[in-house]
């Protein structure tokens, strides 16, 4: 049901964060588009004429009556809240009643609107301060068209201090893309200077939208997860569970040079939340190559009482109640999304890679397939069975959907790294390991990671404890010297795991390969090693069938 627009009481106005909401073309677009979404629009057409400082937004929302149109641009007039208590349970994108009024002081404003239940539409031109100066009947389909012209015309210094038109258009594009991710059911058509600029089509899967928005990101390289998560203080909040929607780039296939696509949305609005963004980055720790960042879009739909939007005029920064609870739920969701499953390793995900691999093999005629011990062993819980070893480097694993090639060294490295993180064990060593000419920094580094070190003479140091995995290794002294060269405990754990893992070129029996596969599948982050290298290549049965043309009929394959 459409609510009428009313002026807010004085006590509510005093509680609303003061500040200017219109400071650029992108902010005009954001405010108008959010009004369209609050009106229930499923199709929004945005037209821009940046050189003329003109913006038009047309939607198929619920529309406004003549009475509402006359009040729409007056100060602090809105249909979205009524009283002070409403500020603590905001469920709309807008609520301040400031945007249209601000536009009347900075530009020429015209609105045409027709409610779905009305017989006709109306056009109103507003004067300074939001007064309706010209009213006339208008032929218009149900919905609303808002036109802002001559933006900042009387503020020449404001125009001069703004970024270039190209930069502003980039900001507009980013604004629309971010809003579209939060409202995947909406169709977007954006025009610039009367020519189509870009479109975004609706989708049930946010991963499909993300691949529309970022050309470098392909949908098969994304994994989408939706979870119902409990609300904090269930006894005090008898509300349905919250919904967590997560779209991640699989770390063995998709990552970025900058953290520009680590995005957080809450209740259908993109927000800046350093705490939640850091939770996401931590969830991908030791799964990506050095200096690379994940692709992740997190959307939380939580009770409005948990969010305080009244922090700044742009509503991009929030206060979130029970922050630790939401961080814990996000971390668990990321861990679940990173595990191997049938949806995240699918036939389409590796089609290009499989084609390239088979083409290269065909050209070189280098199918080097050396079966090892053929002793049968029951399948793992994931129905994966080690069947062979290729070049003493890759484990060939069979499962109902095809084949996996698993690089043995980095799979074992991932296993050992997570074991070390869970149980970093330092054991005594006899006789002690003697190292020569360590710097004070190296000595401090070994002490920081928990080793017992003491002087043993001039320029000599005795190492009396070592990490358990290195204890029986012949190169233990070299490994300790490597650990002394820097890094925190986690870096030391990575180094120990890498040095201790099975080397490529090592021949393995079938039971040994099976053990590695079973342990690897149960790791928390089985896609990449701690350095970020991919562990597994999936050779799916449909791709193999296409390559070998098993869909041909007998007569055709025999040339009949």
C-alpha positions, 0 to 999 in steps of 0.5 A, spaced: 500 500 500 502 506 498 503 511 503 502 518 503 508 523 503 508 528 510 512 533 513 516 530 519 515 532 526 520 537 528 523 532 533 524 527 528 528 532 524 533 534 529 535 526 530 536 526 523 544 526 521 544 533 518 549 534 511 548 535 504 546 529 500 547 532 493 554 533 491 555 530 484 552 527 478 553 520 481 549 522 488 543 525 484 543 518 480 543 515 487 538 519 490 533 518 484 534 511 483 533 509 490 526 513 490 524 509 484 526 502 488 523 504 494 517 505 489 517 498 487 520 499 480 522 493 476 525 497 470 529 503 471 531 507 465 536 512 466 538 518 461 544 523 462 546 529 459 553 530 463 555 536 459 548 540 460 548 537 467 542 534 466 539 527 469 532 523 468 530 517 471 524 514 469 521 508 473 515 503 473 514 504 480 507 505 484 507 513 482 504 519 486 498 522 487 497 530 485 497 531 493 504 527 494 507 530 488 505 537 491 509 535 497 514 531 495 520 536 494 518 540 501 524 539 506 523 533 510 517 530 507 517 523 506 512 517 506 518 512 509 518 514 516 513 517 521 516 518 528 522 517 532 522 510 533 522 509 526 529 511 525 531 504 529 527 500 524 529 503 517 527 498 511 527 503 506 533 506 502 531 513 503 528 516 509 530 523 510 526 527 505 532 531 503 534 529 496 528 532 492 528 538 496 536 539 496 535 538 488 530 544 488 536 549 491 541 546 486 537 545 480 531 545 476 526 540 478 520 537 474 516 530 476 511 527 472 508 521 475 501 517 475 499 512 480 497 505 478 490 506 481 489 513 478 486 515 472 491 520 469 498 523 471 501 530 473 507 534 471 509 539 476 515 544 476 518 546 482 521 552 484 527 554 489 525 551 496 520 545 493 514 550 492 510 547 486 510 553 481 507 549 475 502 544 475 498 541 469 495 534 467 500 529 463 499 523 459 504 518 462 504 511 463 504 508 471 510 510 474 514 516 475 519 520 471 524 525 474 528 530 470 534 534 474 536 540 469 542 545 470 545 542 476 549 547 480 548 552 475 548 558 480 554 554 483 560 555 478 565 554 483 562 547 485 562 545 478 569 547 477 572 543 483 569 537 480 572 531 477 572 531 469 566 528 466 569 522 464 571 521 472 564 523 474 561 518 468 565 512 471 562 514 478 555 514 475 556 507 472 559 504 479 553 507 483 548 503 478 552 497 478 553 496 486 545 498 486 544 493 481 547 487 485 543 489 491 536 488 487 537 483 482 530 483 480 531 490 476 532 491 469 537 497 468 537 501 461 542 507 462 543 512 456 548 518 455 547 523 450 541 520 447 545 513 446 545 507 449 551 506 454 550 500 458 544 495 460 544 490 466 539 484 465 535 481 471 537 474 474 535 470 479 543 468 481 547 474 483 553 471 480 550 472 473 549 479 474 557 480 477 559 477 470 555 482 466 558 488 470 565 486 470 568 483 464 574 479 467 570 475 471 566 469 468 560 466 471 563 459 472 569 462 476 564 464 481 560 460 487 554 463 490 551 460 497 545 462 500 544 461 508 539 462 513 543 464 519 540 465 526 539 472 529 543 474 535 539 474 542 533 470 539 529 470 546 529 478 545 528 478 537 522 473 535 524 474 528 525 469 522 532 467 521 537 472 517 539 471 510 546 471 508 548 471 500 555 470 498 558 470 491 565 468 491 571 468 486 574 461 486 581 462 489 584 457 484 581 461 478 579 468 480 582 474 484 584 481 483 590 486 483 586 490 488 581 489 493 576 493 489 571 487 488 570 486 496 563 488 497 558 488 502 551 490 502 546 490 508 539 490 507 539 491 499 544 497 500 552 497 499 555 499 505 562 501 507 564 496 513 571 495 514 570 490 520 566 486 515 571 487 509 577 485 514 573 478 516 572 477 508 580 478 507 581 474 513 577 468 510 581 468 504 588 468 508 593 463 505 588 461 499 591 466 494 597 468 490 602 474 493 599 481 493 592 478 490 585 479 493 579 475 492 572 477 489 567 477 494 560 480 494 556 479 501 549 481 502 546 480 509 538 481 510 538 482 517 532 485 522 532 492 521 533 493 528 540 491 528 542 497 523 543 504 524 543 508 518 543 515 521 550 515 521 552 520 515 547 523 509 550 518 504 547 512 508 554 508 506 556 508 513 552 504 518 552 502 526 551 494 526 549 491 532 552 485 535 558 486 530 562 479 533 556 475 531 555 477 524 563 476 523 562 469 526 557 467 521 560 470 515 567 467 516 563 460 517 560 461 510 566 463 507 569 457 509 563 453 507 563 456 500 571 454 499 570 447 500 569 442 494 563 440 492 559 438 486 556 445 484 563 449 485 567 444 481 562 443 475 563 441 467 563 448 465 568 451 470 574 448 466 571 447 459 576 452 456 582 449 461 580 442 459 580 444 451 587 447 451 590 441 455 587 436 451 589 440 444 596 441 447 597 433 449 594 431 442 599 436 438 605 433 442 602 426 442 604 426 450 599 422 453 604 420 459 599 415 463 603 410 468 599 406 472 601 405 479 599 399 484 593 397 482 590 395 489 583 397 489 581 401 495 574 403 497 572 410 495 572 416 499 566 419 502 567 424 496 567 417 491 574 419 489 579 414 488 586 414 486 588 410 480 595 413 477 601 417 478 603 421 472 610 423 471 611 422 479 608 429 479 600 428 478 595 424 482 590 421 477 583 421 481 577 418 478 570 420 481 563 419 478 563 426 474 570 425 470 577 425 472 581 430 477 589 431 476 592 433 483 599 436 484 601 432 489 606 437 492 602 442 493 596 438 495 600 435 501 603 442 502 596 444 504 595 438 508 601 440 512 600 447 513 593 446 516 595 441 521 601 446 523 596 451 524 591 447 528 597 444 532 604 448 532 608 443 536 615 444 538 620 438 540 627 438 543 632 435 538 639 432 541 644 433 539 642 441 538 643 444 531 649 449 531 648 455 527 654 460 525 654 467 524 646 469 526 645 476 526 641 479 532 635 479 528 635 472 526 636 470 533 630 474 535 626 471 529 627 464 531 625 466 538 619 469 536 616 463 533 618 459 539 624 456 538 629 455 544 636 458 542 642 460 546 649 462 545 654 456 544 661 460 543 663 466 539 658 467 533 655 460 534 648 458 536 645 452 539 638 450 537 635 446 542 628 445 539 625 445 532 618 444 529 616 437 529 615 436 522 623 438 521 625 434 527 627 428 522 629 431 516 636 431 514 636 438 512 633 441 518 639 446 519 638 449 512 630 449 514 632 453 521 636 458 517 631 459 512 626 460 518 631 465 521 630 470 515 624 473 517 616 473 517 611 471 522 609 465 525 604 464 519 610 465 514 614 460 518 608 455 518 608 456 510 615 455 510 615 448 514 609 445 510 612 447 503 619 444 505 616 438 509 611 436 503 612 430 498 616 433 493 614 432 485 618 426 482 617 422 488 614 415 486 607 414 490 604 407 491 596 407 490 595 407 498 599 413 499 596 417 493 589 415 496 591 417 503 593 424 500 587 425 496 583 423 503 586 428 507 586 434 502 579 433 501 578 434 508 582 441 509 578 447 510 581 451 503 582 445 498 583 449 492 589 452 493 596 451 496 598 457 502 602 460 496 595 461 492 597 456 487 591 451 484 591 444 486 586 441 482 584 440 475 578 437 473 577 433 467 569 433 466 566 427 463 562 431 458 568 435 456 572 428 455 566 425 451 565 431 446 573 431 445 572 423 443 566 424 439 562 419 443 556 422 441 557 420 434 553 414 431 557 408 429 555 409 421 558 416 422 564 414 425 566 409 420 565 414 414 558 410 412 
